[in-house]
């Protein structure tokens, strides 16, 4: 592992991160450096520490030690909303859409810093509130077009298929204008056709300059879309490289690929 001290060239830098639960080291001296503008896959056997790492990166858990940077900004102990303001977005393995709201309203609600949330603005700045609401709706509609959900904009989120809900969650996250996206198994429970569509959308997001770190158990799919793959086992990153390099790595074959 190349343990660079200069974090400026990386979208995400994880340095010697540790998290223990009782006597168990779920994350054990983890180093991870993700270059800007790539799709990076994170694979490993169950219990390797991948989801715990994501919980720490997104601020839902605090590490026992180590440091985390987005660009050159340390975020190790920042709360989740502060990380969002610095450009960190995340989707979850189990989607968190608002089932009883329409698809478009799910996106509009996700927008940050809405003037209409302050009753004073509603009374004293109604024009500014309406203008911002118009811009938010325009942005939401464009985001739905980007991920091919525009035709479902007036459908209730609870009526969507599992794959469509995955796309909707990605749309909601894009309303936050992230630069770095953490995705926890975006292809889990999705039929192959829609899984391929989601993979193509991730490539489009990369083309727009976003950096994406993806946990995925579907090794074939993640190898097909990733620029670089990181392999985690027993709380550590044990290998990193191009998909072709990872497929040939003996440590990876022994720890993970060999049991597929």
C-alpha atoms as a printed R data frame, in Angstrom:
    type eleno elety resid chain resno       x       y       z
1   ATOM     1    CA   UNK     A     1   0.000   0.000   0.000
2   ATOM     2    CA   UNK     A     2   1.362   3.397  -0.958
3   ATOM     3    CA   UNK     A     3   0.919   5.429   2.243
4   ATOM     4    CA   UNK     A     4   1.188   8.931   0.873
5   ATOM     5    CA   UNK     A     5   1.215  11.865   3.280
6   ATOM     6    CA   UNK     A     6   0.019  14.327   0.620
7   ATOM     7    CA   UNK     A     7  -3.766  13.921   0.562
8   ATOM     8    CA   UNK     A     8  -4.490  16.799  -1.825
9   ATOM     9    CA   UNK     A     9  -4.552  14.621  -4.952
10  ATOM    10    CA   UNK     A    10  -7.092  12.231  -3.472
11  ATOM    11    CA   UNK     A    11 -10.852  12.535  -3.200
12  ATOM    12    CA   UNK     A    12 -10.721  10.314  -0.103
13  ATOM    13    CA   UNK     A    13  -7.843   9.452   2.201
14  ATOM    14    CA   UNK     A    14  -8.117   6.994   5.077
15  ATOM    15    CA   UNK     A    15  -5.044   6.767   7.299
16  ATOM    16    CA   UNK     A    16  -4.486   4.001   9.848
17  ATOM    17    CA   UNK     A    17  -8.184   3.806  10.759
18  ATOM    18    CA   UNK     A    18  -9.198   1.521  13.623
19  ATOM    19    CA   UNK     A    19 -12.585   0.614  15.098
20  ATOM    20    CA   UNK     A    20 -13.125  -1.946  17.823
21  ATOM    21    CA   UNK     A    21 -16.294  -3.455  19.277
22  ATOM    22    CA   UNK     A    22 -15.320  -5.020  22.574
23  ATOM    23    CA   UNK     A    23 -12.397  -7.261  21.721
24  ATOM    24    CA   UNK     A    24 -13.197  -7.369  17.986
25  ATOM    25    CA   UNK     A    25 -11.260  -5.143  15.575
26  ATOM    26    CA   UNK     A    26 -13.805  -4.539  12.814
27  ATOM    27    CA   UNK     A    27 -11.458  -2.042  11.139
28  ATOM    28    CA   UNK     A    28  -7.807  -2.675  11.888
29  ATOM    29    CA   UNK     A    29  -5.245  -0.099  10.773
30  ATOM    30    CA   UNK     A    30  -6.964   0.550   7.443
31  ATOM    31    CA   UNK     A    31  -5.286   2.672   4.771
32  ATOM    32    CA   UNK     A    32  -7.252   3.680   1.672
33  ATOM    33    CA   UNK     A    33  -6.546   6.358  -0.949
34  ATOM    34    CA   UNK     A    34  -9.096   7.000  -3.711
35  ATOM    35    CA   UNK     A    35  -8.060   9.219  -6.614
36  ATOM    36    CA   UNK     A    36 -10.535  11.849  -7.825
37  ATOM    37    CA   UNK     A    37 -12.782  11.013 -10.753
38  ATOM    38    CA   UNK     A    38 -12.739   7.220 -10.588
39  ATOM    39    CA   UNK     A    39 -15.102   4.370  -9.800
40  ATOM    40    CA   UNK     A    40 -13.457   2.354  -7.044
41  ATOM    41    CA   UNK     A    41 -14.782  -1.039  -6.010
42  ATOM    42    CA   UNK     A    42 -14.487  -2.302  -2.433
43  ATOM    43    CA   UNK     A    43 -14.822  -6.082  -2.160
44  ATOM    44    CA   UNK     A    44 -14.131  -8.712   0.459
45  ATOM    45    CA   UNK     A    45 -15.730 -11.598   2.344
46  ATOM    46    CA   UNK     A    46 -18.605 -11.115   4.772
47  ATOM    47    CA   UNK     A    47 -17.318  -9.698   8.050
48  ATOM    48    CA   UNK     A    48 -14.302  -8.066   6.401
49  ATOM    49    CA   UNK     A    49 -15.247  -4.639   7.802
50  ATOM    50    CA   UNK     A    50 -16.522  -2.972   4.626
51  ATOM    51    CA   UNK     A    51 -19.839  -1.677   5.969
52  ATOM    52    CA   UNK     A    52 -18.245  -0.618   9.265
53  ATOM    53    CA   UNK     A    53 -15.722   1.384   7.244
54  ATOM    54    CA   UNK     A    54 -18.578   3.076   5.365
55  ATOM    55    CA   UNK     A    55 -20.351   3.866   8.651
56  ATOM    56    CA   UNK     A    56 -17.194   5.588   9.871
57  ATOM    57    CA   UNK     A    57 -16.634   7.449   6.597
58  ATOM    58    CA   UNK     A    58 -20.197   8.795   6.632
59  ATOM    59    CA   UNK     A    59 -20.021   9.825  10.306
60  ATOM    60    CA   UNK     A    60 -22.460   7.278  11.735
61  ATOM    61    CA   UNK     A    61 -19.668   5.687  13.774
62  ATOM    62    CA   UNK     A    62 -16.560   7.251  15.298
63  ATOM    63    CA   UNK     A    63 -13.187   5.512  14.915
64  ATOM    64    CA   UNK     A    64 -10.955   4.623  17.844
65  ATOM    65    CA   UNK     A    65  -7.980   6.067  15.985
66  ATOM    66    CA   UNK     A    66  -6.807   7.208  12.576
67  ATOM    67    CA   UNK     A    67  -7.712  10.044  10.213
68  ATOM    68    CA   UNK     A    68 -10.090  10.622   7.296
69  ATOM    69    CA   UNK     A    69  -9.763  13.366   4.660
70  ATOM    70    CA   UNK     A    70 -11.993  14.560   1.831
71  ATOM    71    CA   UNK     A    71  -9.463  16.288  -0.375
72  ATOM    72    CA   UNK     A    72  -7.295  18.207   2.086
73  ATOM    73    CA   UNK     A    73 -10.104  18.647   4.640
74  ATOM    74    CA   UNK     A    74  -9.968  16.362   7.671
75  ATOM    75    CA   UNK     A    75 -13.418  15.005   8.545
76  ATOM    76    CA   UNK     A    76 -12.514  12.320  11.090
77  ATOM    77    CA   UNK     A    77 -14.881  13.529  13.806
78  ATOM    78    CA   UNK     A    78 -17.238  15.785  11.854
79  ATOM    79    CA   UNK     A    79 -20.984  15.020  12.141
80  ATOM    80    CA   UNK     A    80 -22.734  13.592   9.054
81  ATOM    81    CA   UNK     A    81 -24.358  16.871   7.960
82  ATOM    82    CA   UNK     A    82 -20.969  18.608   7.935
83  ATOM    83    CA   UNK     A    83 -19.591  15.870   5.702
84  ATOM    84    CA   UNK     A    84 -22.522  16.337   3.333
85  ATOM    85    CA   UNK     A    85 -21.726  20.053   3.100
86  ATOM    86    CA   UNK     A    86 -18.166  19.113   2.082
87  ATOM    87    CA   UNK     A    87 -19.464  16.984  -0.791
88  ATOM    88    CA   UNK     A    88 -19.884  13.498   0.694
89  ATOM    89    CA   UNK     A    89 -22.950  11.530  -0.413
90  ATOM    90    CA   UNK     A    90 -24.022   8.002   0.482
91  ATOM    91    CA   UNK     A    91 -26.581   5.424  -0.562
92  ATOM    92    CA   UNK     A    92 -27.516   2.379   1.510
93  ATOM    93    CA   UNK     A    93 -27.967  -1.314   0.810
94  ATOM    94    CA   UNK     A    94 -31.562  -1.040   2.054
95  ATOM    95    CA   UNK     A    95 -33.156   1.944   0.320
96  ATOM    96    CA   UNK     A    96 -34.491   4.803   2.458
97  ATOM    97    CA   UNK     A    97 -36.964   6.436   0.107
98  ATOM    98    CA   UNK     A    98 -40.142   8.008   1.465
99  ATOM    99    CA   UNK     A    99 -42.711   5.490   0.275
100 ATOM   100    CA   UNK     A   100 -45.808   7.672   0.682
101 ATOM   101    CA   UNK     A   101 -44.390  10.599  -1.272
102 ATOM   102    CA   UNK     A   102 -44.247  10.869  -5.043
103 ATOM   103    CA   UNK     A   103 -40.916  10.369  -6.764
104 ATOM   104    CA   UNK     A   104 -40.508  14.057  -7.592
105 ATOM   105    CA   UNK     A   105 -41.368  15.094  -4.038
106 ATOM   106    CA   UNK     A   106 -38.739  12.689  -2.684
107 ATOM   107    CA   UNK     A   107 -36.112  14.654  -4.590
108 ATOM   108    CA   UNK     A   108 -37.460  18.090  -3.745
109 ATOM   109    CA   UNK     A   109 -37.450  17.229  -0.053
110 ATOM   110    CA   UNK     A   110 -33.809  16.128  -0.253
111 ATOM   111    CA   UNK     A   111 -32.581  19.589  -1.322
112 ATOM   112    CA   UNK     A   112 -30.590  21.382   1.356
113 ATOM   113    CA   UNK     A   113 -30.937  24.887   2.875
114 ATOM   114    CA   UNK     A   114 -34.470  25.545   1.689
115 ATOM   115    CA   UNK     A   115 -35.692  29.061   2.480
116 ATOM   116    CA   UNK     A   116 -39.241  27.820   2.966
117 ATOM   117    CA   UNK     A   117 -38.170  25.838   6.029
118 ATOM   118    CA   UNK     A   118 -38.010  29.154   7.918
119 ATOM   119    CA   UNK     A   119 -41.494  30.599   8.550
120 ATOM   120    CA   UNK     A   120 -40.025  34.124   8.587
121 ATOM   121    CA   UNK     A   121 -38.927  33.744   4.965
122 ATOM   122    CA   UNK     A   122 -42.380  32.490   3.973
123 ATOM   123    CA   UNK     A   123 -43.914  35.725   5.259
124 ATOM   124    CA   UNK     A   124 -41.179  38.262   4.490
125 ATOM   125    CA   UNK     A   125 -39.507  36.783   1.375
126 ATOM   126    CA   UNK     A   126 -42.228  34.890  -0.491
127 ATOM   127    CA   UNK     A   127 -40.770  35.742  -3.895
128 ATOM   128    CA   UNK     A   128 -37.353  34.352  -2.968
129 ATOM   129    CA   UNK     A   129 -38.976  31.218  -1.556
130 ATOM   130    CA   UNK     A   130 -40.965  30.615  -4.746
131 ATOM   131    CA   UNK     A   131 -37.915  31.220  -6.943
132 ATOM   132    CA   UNK     A   132 -35.828  28.743  -4.963
133 ATOM   133    CA   UNK     A   133 -38.639  26.172  -5.075
134 ATOM   134    CA   UNK     A   134 -38.790  26.552  -8.866
135 ATOM   135    CA   UNK     A   135 -35.035  25.993  -9.161
136 ATOM   136    CA   UNK     A   136 -35.200  22.945  -6.881
137 ATOM   137    CA   UNK     A   137 -37.996  21.414  -8.961
138 ATOM   138    CA   UNK     A   138 -36.080  22.072 -12.187
139 ATOM   139    CA   UNK     A   139 -32.998  20.429 -10.723
140 ATOM   140    CA   UNK     A   140 -35.042  17.457  -9.502
141 ATOM   141    CA   UNK     A   141 -36.599  16.934 -12.942
142 ATOM   142    CA   UNK     A   142 -33.199  17.089 -14.640
143 ATOM   143    CA   UNK     A   143 -31.830  14.553 -12.148
144 ATOM   144    CA   UNK     A   144 -34.735  12.194 -12.840
145 ATOM   145    CA   UNK     A   145 -34.060  12.504 -16.570
146 ATOM   146    CA   UNK     A   146 -30.391  11.679 -15.976
147 ATOM   147    CA   UNK     A   147 -31.285   8.366 -14.325
148 ATOM   148    CA   UNK     A   148 -34.284   7.549 -16.538
149 ATOM   149    CA   UNK     A   149 -36.917   8.033 -13.828
150 ATOM   150    CA   UNK     A   150 -38.586  11.110 -15.331
151 ATOM   151    CA   UNK     A   151 -41.617   9.150 -16.554
152 ATOM   152    CA   UNK     A   152 -42.193   7.986 -12.956
153 ATOM   153    CA   UNK     A   153 -42.003  11.463 -11.420
154 ATOM   154    CA   UNK     A   154 -45.658  11.398 -10.276
155 ATOM   155    CA   UNK     A   155 -45.598   7.784  -9.080
156 ATOM   156    CA   UNK     A   156 -45.507   7.053  -5.345
157 ATOM   157    CA   UNK     A   157 -42.078   5.822  -4.275
158 ATOM   158    CA   UNK     A   158 -43.608   2.822  -2.512
159 ATOM   159    CA   UNK     A   159 -44.871   1.511  -5.857
160 ATOM   160    CA   UNK     A   160 -41.424   1.354  -7.462
161 ATOM   161    CA   UNK     A   161 -39.521  -1.873  -8.040
162 ATOM   162    CA   UNK     A   162 -36.434  -2.607  -5.961
163 ATOM   163    CA   UNK     A   163 -34.118  -1.456  -8.734
164 ATOM   164    CA   UNK     A   164 -36.107   1.728  -9.339
165 ATOM   165    CA   UNK     A   165 -35.891   2.510  -5.630
166 ATOM   166    CA   UNK     A   166 -32.113   2.144  -5.880
167 ATOM   167    CA   UNK     A   167 -32.115   4.674  -8.725
168 ATOM   168    CA   UNK     A   168 -34.386   6.992  -6.747
169 ATOM   169    CA   UNK     A   169 -32.022   6.887  -3.785
170 ATOM   170    CA   UNK     A   170 -29.142   7.811  -6.084
171 ATOM   171    CA   UNK     A   171 -31.246  10.710  -7.413
172 ATOM   172    CA   UNK     A   172 -31.997  11.916  -3.879
173 ATOM   173    CA   UNK     A   173 -28.315  11.826  -3.052
174 ATOM   174    CA   UNK     A   174 -27.429  13.770  -6.224
175 ATOM   175    CA   UNK     A   175 -29.690  16.606  -5.027
176 ATOM   176    CA   UNK     A   176 -27.000  17.243  -2.384
177 ATOM   177    CA   UNK     A   177 -24.379  18.046  -5.082
178 ATOM   178    CA   UNK     A   178 -21.839  15.466  -3.858
179 ATOM   179    CA   UNK     A   179 -18.283  15.197  -5.145
180 ATOM   180    CA   UNK     A   180 -17.585  11.852  -3.466
181 ATOM   181    CA   UNK     A   181 -20.228   9.107  -3.349
182 ATOM   182    CA   UNK     A   182 -20.251   6.031  -1.116
183 ATOM   183    CA   UNK     A   183 -22.543   3.267  -2.388
184 ATOM   184    CA   UNK     A   184 -23.351   0.177  -0.350
185 ATOM   185    CA   UNK     A   185 -24.334  -2.679  -2.689
186 ATOM   186    CA   UNK     A   186 -26.314  -0.692  -5.284
187 ATOM   187    CA   UNK     A   187 -26.897  -3.894  -7.292
188 ATOM   188    CA   UNK     A   188 -28.150  -6.069  -4.422
189 ATOM   189    CA   UNK     A   189 -31.610  -7.503  -5.071
190 ATOM   190    CA   UNK     A   190 -31.807  -5.956  -8.538
191 ATOM   191    CA   UNK     A   191 -32.661  -7.955 -11.663
192 ATOM   192    CA   UNK     A   192 -29.774  -8.281 -14.160
193 ATOM   193    CA   UNK     A   193 -31.217  -5.851 -16.732
194 ATOM   194    CA   UNK     A   194 -31.745  -3.064 -14.217
195 ATOM   195    CA   UNK     A   195 -28.417  -3.892 -12.612
196 ATOM   196    CA   UNK     A   196 -26.744  -3.246 -15.954
197 ATOM   197    CA   UNK     A   197 -28.648   0.039 -16.229
198 ATOM   198    CA   UNK     A   198 -27.472   1.140 -12.771
199 ATOM   199    CA   UNK     A   199 -23.892   0.251 -13.736
200 ATOM   200    CA   UNK     A   200 -24.165   2.424 -16.853
201 ATOM   201    CA   UNK     A   201 -25.517   5.303 -14.755
202 ATOM   202    CA   UNK     A   202 -22.513   5.047 -12.443
203 ATOM   203    CA   UNK     A   203 -20.237   5.401 -15.456
204 ATOM   204    CA   UNK     A   204 -22.155   8.531 -16.501
205 ATOM   205    CA   UNK     A   205 -21.719  10.014 -13.033
206 ATOM   206    CA   UNK     A   206 -17.979   9.379 -13.259
207 ATOM   207    CA   UNK     A   207 -17.923  11.185 -16.613
208 ATOM   208    CA   UNK     A   208 -19.433  14.186 -14.828
209 ATOM   209    CA   UNK     A   209 -16.402  14.272 -12.514
210 ATOM   210    CA   UNK     A   210 -17.801  12.439  -9.497
211 ATOM   211    CA   UNK     A   211 -15.737   9.981  -7.480
212 ATOM   212    CA   UNK     A   212 -17.549   6.787  -6.503
213 ATOM   213    CA   UNK     A   213 -16.554   4.155  -3.931
214 ATOM   214    CA   UNK     A   214 -18.779   1.066  -4.184
215 ATOM   215    CA   UNK     A   215 -19.193  -1.931  -1.897
216 ATOM   216    CA   UNK     A   216 -20.433  -4.789  -4.024
217 ATOM   217    CA   UNK     A   217 -20.587  -8.584  -3.653
218 ATOM   218    CA   UNK     A   218 -21.285  -9.120  -7.345
219 ATOM   219    CA   UNK     A   219 -17.622  -9.462  -8.298
220 ATOM   220    CA   UNK     A   220 -18.255  -9.735 -12.045
221 ATOM   221    CA   UNK     A   221 -20.252  -6.496 -12.149
222 ATOM   222    CA   UNK     A   222 -17.916  -4.465  -9.965
223 ATOM   223    CA   UNK     A   223 -14.886  -5.630 -11.927
224 ATOM   224    CA   UNK     A   224 -16.647  -4.511 -15.094
225 ATOM   225    CA   UNK     A   225 -17.162  -0.890 -14.033
226 ATOM   226    CA   UNK     A   226 -14.275  -0.139 -11.656
227 ATOM   227    CA   UNK     A   227 -11.087   1.700 -12.510
228 ATOM   228    CA   UNK     A   228  -9.489   0.368  -9.334
229 ATOM   229    CA   UNK     A   229 -10.527  -2.335  -6.872
230 ATOM   230    CA   UNK     A   230  -9.684  -2.501  -3.173
231 ATOM   231    CA   UNK     A   231  -9.903  -5.791  -1.297
232 ATOM   232    CA   UNK     A   232 -10.653  -5.778   2.426
233 ATOM   233    CA   UNK     A   233 -10.172  -8.685   4.801
234 ATOM   234    CA   UNK     A   234 -10.122  -8.788   8.605
235 ATOM   235    CA   UNK     A   235 -10.383  -4.999   8.816
236 ATOM   236    CA   UNK     A   236  -7.477  -4.211   6.487
237 ATOM   237    CA   UNK     A   237  -7.026  -3.383   2.819
238 ATOM   238    CA   UNK     A   238  -4.962  -6.361   1.680
239 ATOM   239    CA   UNK     A   239  -4.724  -5.506  -2.026
240 ATOM   240    CA   UNK     A   240  -5.505  -2.795  -4.543
241 ATOM   241    CA   UNK     A   241  -5.126  -2.523  -8.289
242 ATOM   242    CA   UNK     A   242  -6.901  -2.711 -11.603
243 ATOM   243    CA   UNK     A   243  -9.578  -5.392 -11.937
244 ATOM   244    CA   UNK     A   244  -7.176  -7.555 -13.953
245 ATOM   245    CA   UNK     A   245  -4.454  -7.220 -11.313
246 ATOM   246    CA   UNK     A   246  -6.868  -8.107  -8.517
247 ATOM   247    CA   UNK     A   247  -8.098 -11.232 -10.318
248 ATOM   248    CA   UNK     A   248  -4.513 -12.538 -10.377
249 ATOM   249    CA   UNK     A   249  -3.523 -11.569  -6.810
250 ATOM   250    CA   UNK     A   250  -2.854 -14.724  -4.771
251 ATOM   251    CA   UNK     A   251  -3.819 -13.044  -1.468
252 ATOM   252    CA   UNK     A   252  -7.176 -12.054  -2.919
253 ATOM   253    CA   UNK     A   253  -7.817 -15.493  -4.362
254 ATOM   254    CA   UNK     A   254  -7.094 -17.092  -0.977
255 ATOM   255    CA   UNK     A   255  -9.109 -14.574   1.049
256 ATOM   256    CA   UNK     A   256 -12.072 -14.042  -1.232
257 ATOM   257    CA   UNK     A   257 -12.166 -14.935  -4.911
258 ATOM   258    CA   UNK     A   258 -11.236 -18.533  -4.265
259 ATOM   259    CA   UNK     A   259 -14.473 -19.128  -2.362
260 ATOM   260    CA   UNK     A   260 -16.731 -17.708  -5.079
